[in-house]
Amino acid sequence: MDNENTGTPLDKILPLLGKELSLALRLYEQAETQRKALKEHLNGKAVAEATEAINATLRELAAYEKEKTALLAELGAETLEEAVGRLPYSKEKTRARQQMQRLNSLLQKLKDVGEASHGLLNHAMEYLTFSLNVMTAAAASPAYGTPDAPQQSTTQGRKLLDTSV
């Protein structure tokens, strides 16, 4: 017998919630790793590696979402909360609700880490933009000349970083 077709809706929902919880936990850990690498400012390789790991997990999450959407269509519900709410009381229903609460808590933590990383990225981008503007806008003053040459303007129109090349 095929257990997926003969089981109760909770027999289908609980493994799906477990998988979502596992993916969300992995994503949270990877996002935390990325945030720490961003905070170091000097570890571009670690940021790139963490970002690639996050992208791989997001691809897995997209595949999971397809499974979840198919199950929700089968159950005639828009969310797992709705599907679980329709079921009669049981120990499994209580366990499903507990898993959903843990998942919601984890997603809130993930959101907080994402906001912190976003702030760090914005700060780094502002600094980078400022630094580039300083290098491209600062004019170079003459460094050599003869003592009897007439005094020239302190700027020659050349930049520290010549962008015309």
BALOBA-1460 file (C-alpha; in Angstrom, 3 decimals):
// residues 165
<rec num="1" residu="m" x="0.000" y="0.000" z="0.000"/>
<rec num="2" residu="d" x="1.093" y="3.546" z="-0.706"/>
<rec num="3" residu="n" x="1.241" y="5.292" z="2.660"/>
<rec num="4" residu="e" x="0.869" y="8.767" z="1.134"/>
<rec num="5" residu="n" x="-2.513" y="7.938" z="-0.395"/>
<rec num="6" residu="t" x="-3.952" y="5.979" z="2.551"/>
<rec num="7" residu="g" x="-2.702" y="8.089" z="5.457"/>
<rec num="8" residu="t" x="-4.420" y="10.941" z="7.204"/>
<rec num="9" residu="p" x="-3.711" y="14.519" z="6.153"/>
<rec num="10" residu="l" x="-1.438" y="14.862" z="9.190"/>
<rec num="11" residu="d" x="0.630" y="11.923" z="7.916"/>
<rec num="12" residu="k" x="1.377" y="14.137" z="4.912"/>
<rec num="13" residu="i" x="1.597" y="17.468" z="6.727"/>
<rec num="14" residu="l" x="4.018" y="16.487" z="9.524"/>
<rec num="15" residu="p" x="6.867" y="15.320" z="7.243"/>
<rec num="16" residu="l" x="6.362" y="18.428" z="5.113"/>
<rec num="17" residu="l" x="6.561" y="20.663" z="8.190"/>
<rec num="18" residu="g" x="9.675" y="18.808" z="9.331"/>
<rec num="19" residu="k" x="11.302" y="19.411" z="5.976"/>
<rec num="20" residu="e" x="10.342" y="23.099" z="6.020"/>
<rec num="21" residu="l" x="11.682" y="23.478" z="9.540"/>
<rec num="22" residu="s" x="14.953" y="21.808" z="8.540"/>
<rec num="23" residu="l" x="15.348" y="24.040" z="5.473"/>
<rec num="24" residu="a" x="14.495" y="27.171" z="7.454"/>
<rec num="25" residu="l" x="17.025" y="26.250" z="10.163"/>
<rec num="26" residu="r" x="19.731" y="25.676" z="7.565"/>
<rec num="27" residu="l" x="18.862" y="28.967" z="5.861"/>
<rec num="28" residu="y" x="19.001" y="30.795" z="9.204"/>
<rec num="29" residu="e" x="22.439" y="29.344" z="10.010"/>
<rec num="30" residu="q" x="23.734" y="30.277" z="6.545"/>
<rec num="31" residu="a" x="22.298" y="33.796" z="6.808"/>
<rec num="32" residu="e" x="23.962" y="34.195" z="10.200"/>
<rec num="33" residu="t" x="27.282" y="33.055" z="8.684"/>
<rec num="34" residu="q" x="26.841" y="35.594" z="5.887"/>
<rec num="35" residu="r" x="26.022" y="38.376" z="8.369"/>
<rec num="36" residu="k" x="29.167" y="37.616" z="10.368"/>
<rec num="37" residu="a" x="31.263" y="37.678" z="7.192"/>
<rec num="38" residu="l" x="29.699" y="41.000" z="6.184"/>
<rec num="39" residu="k" x="30.427" y="42.389" z="9.632"/>
<rec num="40" residu="e" x="34.137" y="41.584" z="9.205"/>
<rec num="41" residu="h" x="34.260" y="43.895" z="6.144"/>
<rec num="42" residu="l" x="37.352" y="42.168" z="4.827"/>
<rec num="43" residu="n" x="36.140" y="38.693" z="4.140"/>
<rec num="44" residu="g" x="34.697" y="38.847" z="0.635"/>
<rec num="45" residu="k" x="35.412" y="35.175" z="-0.014"/>
<rec num="46" residu="a" x="33.420" y="34.101" z="3.049"/>
<rec num="47" residu="v" x="30.515" y="36.342" z="1.988"/>
<rec num="48" residu="a" x="30.547" y="34.819" z="-1.500"/>
<rec num="49" residu="e" x="30.654" y="31.265" z="-0.103"/>
<rec num="50" residu="a" x="27.815" y="31.992" z="2.335"/>
<rec num="51" residu="t" x="25.766" y="33.582" z="-0.426"/>
<rec num="52" residu="e" x="26.252" y="30.545" z="-2.673"/>
<rec num="53" residu="a" x="25.182" y="28.237" z="0.174"/>
<rec num="54" residu="i" x="22.091" y="30.397" z="0.735"/>
<rec num="55" residu="n" x="21.256" y="30.267" z="-2.977"/>
<rec num="56" residu="a" x="21.498" y="26.457" z="-2.962"/>
<rec num="57" residu="t" x="19.168" y="26.260" z="0.045"/>
<rec num="58" residu="l" x="16.743" y="28.674" z="-1.612"/>
<rec num="59" residu="r" x="16.626" y="26.392" z="-4.652"/>
<rec num="60" residu="e" x="15.747" y="23.482" z="-2.342"/>
<rec num="61" residu="l" x="13.118" y="25.660" z="-0.686"/>
<rec num="62" residu="a" x="11.582" y="26.431" z="-4.089"/>
<rec num="63" residu="a" x="11.279" y="22.684" z="-4.775"/>
<rec num="64" residu="y" x="9.743" y="22.228" z="-1.327"/>
<rec num="65" residu="e" x="7.208" y="24.968" z="-2.061"/>
<rec num="66" residu="k" x="6.027" y="23.014" z="-5.110"/>
<rec num="67" residu="e" x="5.408" y="19.964" z="-2.894"/>
<rec num="68" residu="k" x="3.615" y="22.125" z="-0.354"/>
<rec num="69" residu="t" x="1.445" y="23.768" z="-3.017"/>
<rec num="70" residu="a" x="0.449" y="20.345" z="-4.395"/>
<rec num="71" residu="l" x="-0.489" y="19.100" z="-0.915"/>
<rec num="72" residu="l" x="-2.469" y="22.246" z="-0.136"/>
<rec num="73" residu="a" x="-4.375" y="21.873" z="-3.415"/>
<rec num="74" residu="e" x="-5.111" y="18.240" z="-2.529"/>
<rec num="75" residu="l" x="-6.358" y="19.284" z="0.918"/>
<rec num="76" residu="g" x="-8.312" y="22.259" z="-0.434"/>
<rec num="77" residu="a" x="-6.557" y="24.753" z="1.848"/>
<rec num="78" residu="e" x="-4.549" y="27.907" z="1.221"/>
<rec num="79" residu="t" x="-2.101" y="27.450" z="4.105"/>
<rec num="80" residu="l" x="-0.861" y="24.635" z="6.295"/>
<rec num="81" residu="e" x="-2.320" y="26.446" z="9.303"/>
<rec num="82" residu="e" x="-5.741" y="26.311" z="7.659"/>
<rec num="83" residu="a" x="-5.345" y="22.637" z="6.769"/>
<rec num="84" residu="v" x="-4.278" y="21.724" z="10.313"/>
<rec num="85" residu="g" x="-7.007" y="23.899" z="11.828"/>
<rec num="86" residu="r" x="-9.697" y="21.904" z="10.011"/>
<rec num="87" residu="l" x="-8.569" y="18.609" z="11.521"/>
<rec num="88" residu="p" x="-9.971" y="17.124" z="14.729"/>
<rec num="89" residu="y" x="-7.909" y="17.285" z="17.902"/>
<rec num="90" residu="s" x="-5.111" y="14.730" z="18.195"/>
<rec num="91" residu="k" x="-1.555" y="14.468" z="19.495"/>
<rec num="92" residu="e" x="-0.310" y="14.806" z="15.910"/>
<rec num="93" residu="k" x="-2.306" y="18.007" z="15.439"/>
<rec num="94" residu="t" x="-0.727" y="19.426" z="18.597"/>
<rec num="95" residu="r" x="2.716" y="18.423" z="17.320"/>
<rec num="96" residu="a" x="1.988" y="20.057" z="13.957"/>
<rec num="97" residu="r" x="0.941" y="23.291" z="15.681"/>
<rec num="98" residu="q" x="4.124" y="23.233" z="17.785"/>
<rec num="99" residu="q" x="6.228" y="22.773" z="14.653"/>
<rec num="100" residu="m" x="4.417" y="25.680" z="12.980"/>
<rec num="101" residu="q" x="5.122" y="27.877" z="16.028"/>
<rec num="102" residu="r" x="8.813" y="26.935" z="15.950"/>
<rec num="103" residu="l" x="8.863" y="27.632" z="12.224"/>
<rec num="104" residu="n" x="7.270" y="31.062" z="12.689"/>
<rec num="105" residu="s" x="9.781" y="31.908" z="15.414"/>
<rec num="106" residu="l" x="12.661" y="30.788" z="13.213"/>
<rec num="107" residu="l" x="11.338" y="32.803" z="10.260"/>
<rec num="108" residu="q" x="11.195" y="35.908" z="12.456"/>
<rec num="109" residu="k" x="14.830" y="35.364" z="13.478"/>
<rec num="110" residu="l" x="15.720" y="34.889" z="9.805"/>
<rec num="111" residu="k" x="13.975" y="38.151" z="8.972"/>
<rec num="112" residu="d" x="15.967" y="39.947" z="11.699"/>
<rec num="113" residu="v" x="19.267" y="38.560" z="10.385"/>
<rec num="114" residu="g" x="18.271" y="39.589" z="6.863"/>
<rec num="115" residu="e" x="17.545" y="43.134" z="7.998"/>
<rec num="116" residu="a" x="20.894" y="43.319" z="9.808"/>
<rec num="117" residu="s" x="22.720" y="42.059" z="6.718"/>
<rec num="118" residu="h" x="20.848" y="44.560" z="4.575"/>
<rec num="119" residu="g" x="22.000" y="47.360" z="6.884"/>
<rec num="120" residu="l" x="25.600" y="46.163" z="6.735"/>
<rec num="121" residu="l" x="25.465" y="45.984" z="2.940"/>
<rec num="122" residu="n" x="24.002" y="49.490" z="2.716"/>
<rec num="123" residu="h" x="26.720" y="50.829" z="5.004"/>
<rec num="124" residu="a" x="29.451" y="49.140" z="2.944"/>
<rec num="125" residu="m" x="27.942" y="50.483" z="-0.290"/>
<rec num="126" residu="e" x="27.779" y="54.024" z="1.102"/>
<rec num="127" residu="y" x="31.431" y="53.818" z="2.141"/>
<rec num="128" residu="l" x="32.438" y="52.417" z="-1.240"/>
<rec num="129" residu="t" x="30.528" y="55.149" z="-3.076"/>
<rec num="130" residu="f" x="32.085" y="57.803" z="-0.847"/>
<rec num="131" residu="s" x="35.578" y="56.415" z="-1.409"/>
<rec num="132" residu="l" x="35.135" y="56.267" z="-5.179"/>
<rec num="133" residu="n" x="33.755" y="59.798" z="-5.233"/>
<rec num="134" residu="v" x="36.757" y="61.047" z="-3.261"/>
<rec num="135" residu="m" x="39.188" y="59.326" z="-5.624"/>
<rec num="136" residu="t" x="37.484" y="60.494" z="-8.815"/>
<rec num="137" residu="a" x="36.703" y="64.044" z="-7.693"/>
<rec num="138" residu="a" x="39.918" y="64.976" z="-5.896"/>
<rec num="139" residu="a" x="42.262" y="66.910" z="-8.133"/>
<rec num="140" residu="a" x="46.003" y="66.322" z="-8.013"/>
<rec num="141" residu="s" x="48.238" y="69.298" z="-7.331"/>
<rec num="142" residu="p" x="51.561" y="69.817" z="-9.144"/>
<rec num="143" residu="a" x="54.357" y="67.823" z="-7.626"/>
<rec num="144" residu="y" x="57.350" y="69.075" z="-9.602"/>
<rec num="145" residu="g" x="58.360" y="72.375" z="-11.062"/>
<rec num="146" residu="t" x="61.253" y="74.820" z="-11.287"/>
<rec num="147" residu="p" x="61.683" y="77.398" z="-8.570"/>
<rec num="148" residu="d" x="61.624" y="80.277" z="-11.062"/>
<rec num="149" residu="a" x="58.475" y="79.056" z="-12.886"/>
<rec num="150" residu="p" x="55.415" y="81.234" z="-12.424"/>
<rec num="151" residu="q" x="53.048" y="80.045" z="-9.747"/>
<rec num="152" residu="q" x="50.348" y="77.863" z="-11.300"/>
<rec num="153" residu="s" x="46.963" y="77.060" z="-9.950"/>
<rec num="154" residu="t" x="47.062" y="74.451" z="-7.213"/>
<rec num="155" residu="t" x="45.140" y="72.058" z="-9.421"/>
<rec num="156" residu="q" x="45.892" y="70.895" z="-12.915"/>
<rec num="157" residu="g" x="42.598" y="69.238" z="-13.726"/>
<rec num="158" residu="r" x="43.938" y="65.713" z="-13.292"/>
<rec num="159" residu="k" x="42.249" y="63.341" z="-10.887"/>
<rec num="160" residu="l" x="43.699" y="60.836" z="-8.466"/>
<rec num="161" residu="l" x="41.807" y="58.134" z="-10.328"/>
<rec num="162" residu="d" x="41.592" y="58.997" z="-14.013"/>
<rec num="163" residu="t" x="38.243" y="57.678" z="-15.218"/>
<rec num="164" residu="s" x="38.828" y="58.702" z="-18.804"/>
<rec num="165" residu="v" x="41.044" y="55.726" z="-19.506"/>
